[in-house]
Amino acid sequence: MSSEGGQWPLEPLGRLCQVSSGTTPSRAAGSRYFTHQGIPWVKTLDLNEGSLEATDESLTEVAVAETGVRVYPAQVVLLAMYGGWEQIGRTAILAVPAAVNQAISVLEVGSQLEPRYLLLALQHGKPRWSRYAASTRKDPNITKSDVLEFGVLVPPLPVQRRIVEVIDSFTEMERGIEASISKLRKVRRGALMASMAAIASEEPRAGWVRVPLKDIVPSVEYGVSEALDRDARGVPVLRMNNIRNGRIDADELRYCPAPVPAKLFLRQGDVLFNRTNSMEHIGKTAMWRDELSSATFASYLVRLIPDLLRVTPEYLVEWLMHPLVRQRVRSISTVAVQQVNVNPSRLRELEIDLPIDLAEQRRIVAMLEACDDQIERENEELYKLRELKQGLVDDLLSGRVAVSAVAA
């Protein structure tokens, strides 16, 4: 594949664009300046690597008249200058005229650039924005000088447009897979609600039983409370962030440097329940499937030990993750300073609905896991596509690969 980049001039944004910053009117003016229907006012959190058609906050005509806030035309390119590490370097293109926050740099392109091409170049340069921000002494931020000096390779306009078309085709494929994943998640939720409809009924269904959780979970155990570190010579310890979507994620582990009692090592089928954190994370549950050769768990998780003659661990996890049960768990939680807590004794007082026949429990779980498997396959395809897209962006914007060499 041929290289084109050596033929393209490298120009600083200061020569290619008119660069300015947005404005934030005083909040003291209240409803005189801020409204929910008016002139869209874009903030760094609104930047999402795409176009902007609306925001959750607007400015009044009075605000524009009294403060001199500028309303920018559609197609200007936006770049987040500060607002925390998660926001720095975010980009978007205005789809409609709007005012913007002072934390955003506005780039009005000249005749040498296509706005969408510049957007790709800014996104491609995001690691550089992070380095600029890391060099500041106080809160991380990008300076106007950083923006003005930022270099962009400038191919001819037809090449810019073709590059955008190629990347857009990958973006459309991404959206297709994302839509498929969203649909599968809705299907799974519908299957869960239908198969466990007994949870919301006044009386147990035929062939089901409703009993206190303690009847089928005769005991619970707390995990290790020692200080953890990153030294992999210790015992791997599962924490709250290792429970995701009802499964164990063994990434980002911490380790216990002290000896761990044999009884606290995880066993196949153990059910882990997160009892302490924010309301959003309370009740996260997963089953241990021997993801590692050995591991234990932190004390803010508890291990539920089910009676395997009455309930399968997989069904217990699905029941605990059911939206209605999550609500019940939150209702029995107690609020402390900056966190909430669920007492395992109170948890075990909740009533669980379950099929008496273990085979029926397994059938319900198998149906839900079939959805999970399909979602996982779609996620893997999405990951591969995004990797391919990023590599192509790198190659096209650097000129290592000629856009004419990429199939339409």
Steps between C-alpha positions, in 0.01 A plus 500: 500500500630839408570790730354843449580677826844617393334710232257673739596819683494495880328817616425636849133551579572869552550530123206284407225615734367794691527388863291650780353394834142478614337702776324409825250760620466557873278246668377772733263622228305175530202464267579832332798333335443124525201307368408160360376635169698769328843533344685168549793537740764230458712375790795262505276214614293547185796426273474138392726457196215586266256769399295699746134560433381590851626540855328478837541873566439816296555875522238771466514785250552727803819314588638552150403867494635587845819291512616501140493122481578398145269261318717290268376368166453134421805304382752659736723247676506485879782383728479462879786690666442403861244340728686194631688215336181339369406812308827649374539448126135419434383625161186563301361699208206731551197384305300814584601852606587507871692676774775308678653481846826680576671163547463432129721617218315584178676440168353665190671336205640688205491403136771233535309269733182297508347519852454121518862444400614737774279311747678176408839669535412631848373160611810335359711745701325432831812342658680830434223692674547276803873569501439874480255478789737289708767772473287756685572550867149540634176367354567325166421719202591581141611854429410710198868493403482118492210523257660764278823299473333162444622369164268342243594336171298673229427286193300642208132551575386205281732272699368638828143432389587146390669427833189619682280279278712192572497556877128579492435161342670335799302719737177383338607138553572583865153645541347191344674271750416734788133491396513120487649486851234737628227284348648182649511661844132591469423142395692370802320735736166394355590133541610562859180684590280237334676196646505649852157663488420323830719755679241772440191284568305500824509124534761244390442340161422131464822302526675791673566576863542828689723477805738726695841504337652363822314173440706431188812699594573360846821700548706794374867583541695827499824528304850614598549843655879534469649791304546404136777585254603436140769243579393191304693276738205531738158336478267651236207679665172572323349843566182675397642612165570134413124436484357616167169412340454197723841355413848505651754723325846395614673815369643773722556267793642588839683256721509405866859481631399311815410131528133434422304235697418201283127544561508844329629375167230507233340180378318427174141620536557752780265799472655838584278794601618860529366633830670841531547792263283754318132422440579433135741218586322346797382149419735425211526122489696234315588132522859381522578270207866424577616794291837474682680206652449654845350819641322646799268799543498831684299558817255741338379202298324208661489142384155349491509125552184348348336167573574327169210260550257792474660765281767518235763773548429628148130546577584674828715751309223569248249551781728741686562697178128523412398870487218453752728317743766771459235750608416289805868475591537878479194545720665308786836675467620748759664829404831594662754770415545497120386138467221256569510158657287186489501282810521136384257396776237738362578383147424142602159608627390591146268248337622320192276344234646199326388188313495193721648296214873568460471408133259792448748732673770378261269550200438863595871565550593326172259724308651813656857380449427438131421872476818580692708288262357681197560839663858398573557397138362834381723684749803312370410598142455861610840496671670359189328755277607788723858374503498478121343844471757657732784343305352627175459850643867493603608385155282739301568812705873437498501425128655156551211355300359677197127551524477375139628161624201456733203325345182703476 
